[in-house]
Amino acid sequence: MIPTAWDASQDSCEWAILDRPSLVGLDGLGGKAKVLRRGKDLLTALPQCDETEIVVPAAMVGFISAKLPPGSHAKVLNALPFLVEAGLISAPEETHAVLAAKSDAQIIVAVIQKAWMKRVLDKLTRAEIFPIRLFPETLLPDLVENGWAIVCRGHESFVRISTSQGFPLDVDTDGEAVPFVLAMAVAQAEESKRPASIHVYGELPKHAAEWAVQLGVSITRASQQEWFVSNTKPIVSSHPET
């Protein structure tokens, strides 16, 4: 699990060893994983595993909605960064983009800066770690029906709002006021997509009851706290070296 700000020679990474009974199916994912061990160490001290997957921090992955233009969808999907160019911070040539979801002519594209990916992969290669997949952490927590999920860990918290969308969140666990970004997301959500509940991974904020009143949404602590074992997430890259 790569931190947002990370000095590979000095900063530790959280890690987990998963036992996944059937690793890769037709969708590129496997059965429900079981956590065997977890910890936090420098790259040089990480345990060796058969395969390595990288969890990308929420702040580094954006999700952009777009409509597919008429014509060959295959050709359009090969040029995803240009299709969502208006929503990008970097130039399309500097952006790695993958299809996160598709419904009729509407798609959601996950985007990440190629330069950031290259820096991370170079650090891992020097430590002789060769990941086979990269996943956005934003899409790892399980969702309950008509619900959102928050992984609450202070300034590096994040929210998952659907199977293919989420965003980073700065949480003051002692604050009485709901984080502005979260309040805006709930207020602006379409009626059919407005959450009936929010499940929190990690410790509940001290004023969760007040937040629930302000949002008009139930807030409860998730029963399963290992938010990173879900298999219902799109891949940022199944061939990270590209």
N, C-alpha and C positions, 0 to 999 in steps of 0.2 A: 504494500500500500504506500504509494509515493506521496510524501507531504507536498503541499503547495510550494513552500519555500524550503529547498533541500540542498544541503551541502553533503554530497555523498561521502566525503572523507571524514566528516565530523558528526553528521546527524543520523540518528537511528531511524529505521523504518519499522512500522508494525507489520507483522507477517502472521500467516496461519497455514498449517498443513491440513489439507482437506482430503478426506477419503470419499471419492466420488465413484459409486459402483459401476456406472456405465458412462464413461467420459464423454464420448462424442457420438451424437445421433445425427439424424438428417438435418437438424437445425444448428449443428455445430456445438450443441450443449449436451449435457448428460443428466443423470439422475440427481436427486437431492443429495447434497454433500453433507458429510459429517466432519466436524472439526476435531482433529486428533490432538493438535498442539497449537499454541499461539504464543507470540512474544514480541519483543521489540529489540532490535540489534542493528549494529552497523552491517553494511553489505558483506564485509569480509567474514562475519560471524553467522550469516544465515545458514540454516540447515539445507542440505541437498535433497532435491525431490526429483521424481521422474519428469515432471513438467512444471513450468513456472508460468503463472499468469500475473499480469500487472494491473493494479487498480489505480486508475487515473483520478486525481483530485477533482472535485466538483468545479472548482474555479477555473480549470483548464479546458473544460468541455462545454460548448454551447449547443443549444438545440434550436433549429430554425425551421419554421413551417414554410412550405412553398406549394404552389400548384404546378402540376406537370403540364407543360405546354403540349399542343397537338404534335403528332408525329411519333417517331420511334422512341418508345420509353427506354429501350436499351441504350440508345445513343445519349439520351438525356442523363440517365443515371451514371454514365461514364464521365459526365462533366458536372457533377454535383456542386463543386465549389463555385462554379460560374452561375449555376441556377439560383444559389442563395447569396450571390455577391453583395446585394444591397444590405444584408444583415451582418456582413463580416467586418471585423476590425482590421484584419490583415488582407493582403491581396489574395485572390483565389489561388494563384500559383504557390503561395506560401501556406496554404491550408489543406489539411487532410480531412476529407469528408466521407462519411458512410451513411447509408440509409438506415435510419432508426425505426421508421414505421411507414407504411403505405396503405392508404384507403382510397379507393377509386382514383381520382386525379389529384388527391392531396397527399403530400409526403411530409415527414419530419426528418431533417438531416442533422446528424451529430457532427460537429466540427471541432478541430483542434489544430494548433499551430504545428507545422512540420518541424520547425526549429526546436521547439520544446521537446517534441518526441525524440528527435535526434540526440539532443543533449542527454536525456534520460537513458536512452538505449546505449549510447556510448559509455556512460558511467557503468551500466550493468555489464556490458561486454568486457570492460576492464576488470570487473570482478568475476568474470567467467560465468555470468548469469545470462541465459539466452531465452527470453520469454517467447511463448508461442502465441499468446493473445494479450490484448489490452482491453480492459473494460472500464467504462466510466462509473465511478462509485455512486454517482447520482441515481443510477438505475439498479442498484443492488438490493436495497431493502424490499421485502415483500409488501405488497399492498393488500389491504382488506377491501371488500366490496364498498364502493362509494367512499373510499377513504384515501388520505394522503399519509405519507410517512416522513418523519423528521429524524435524522441522526444528529443528536444533540451533543456537540463537543466544542462549545464556545465559539471562537472566531472562525473555526473551520467546520461549522455545521452545514447541513444541506437538507433540501426537501425533495422528495420524489412525489410528483403530482399525477403521473400516469405511467403506463407501461413504457413510454418513450420520451418522457420529459421530466425535467427537474431543474433545480437551480441552487447555487450556494447561498448560505444564510449565516449572518453574524448574530449569535445568540448571547445575550447577557442573562445568564441563568438566575441572577438575583433581581433583574429588572421587572418592574410591574407592567410596563407597556409592552405590547406585542411588537416584535420586530417589524419595522415599517414595510419591508419587502414582502413579508408573509401576509400582513394585513392587506396590502394592495393585491396580492395574488388571489386571496380569497374573495375580496370585494369585486374583482374584475373577472372572475371565473364565470363562464356560461352556467346558466341554471343547471343544466344536465351534468356539468362537470364540477360543480361546487361540492366540496367534501362534506360528508355528514359527520366524519370523525377524523382525527389526526392521531396516529400512533407514534409514540416517541421511543426511539432507541437511545439508550443512555439514561442518565438521571433526568427526571422531570424537572423543568424549571420551577423555582420556588413559588412563582405566582401563576402556575399553570391554570388554576381554577379561574383567576381573573382573566387570563388570556382567552379561556374558553367562552367566558361571558362576552368579552369584547368582539370575538370573532363570530360568536353564535355557532360554534362547532365544538363537539365533545373532544377532549384531549385526554388520552390515556397512555400509560406505559405499555409498550409492546411486550407480549408474553415471551416471545423468542428474541433474545437480545443479540444474537449473532447475525447481524444485518447483512453480512457479506457473503452468505452461502447461497443466495438465490441464483437460479439458473435462467431466469426470465429476463435476460438483459442483452441488448445488442452489442456486438463487438466493435470497439473502436478500430482495431486492426487485427485480422487473423494472421497477417504476415507483417509483424512490426518493423522488419528491416526495410519495408517499402514505404 
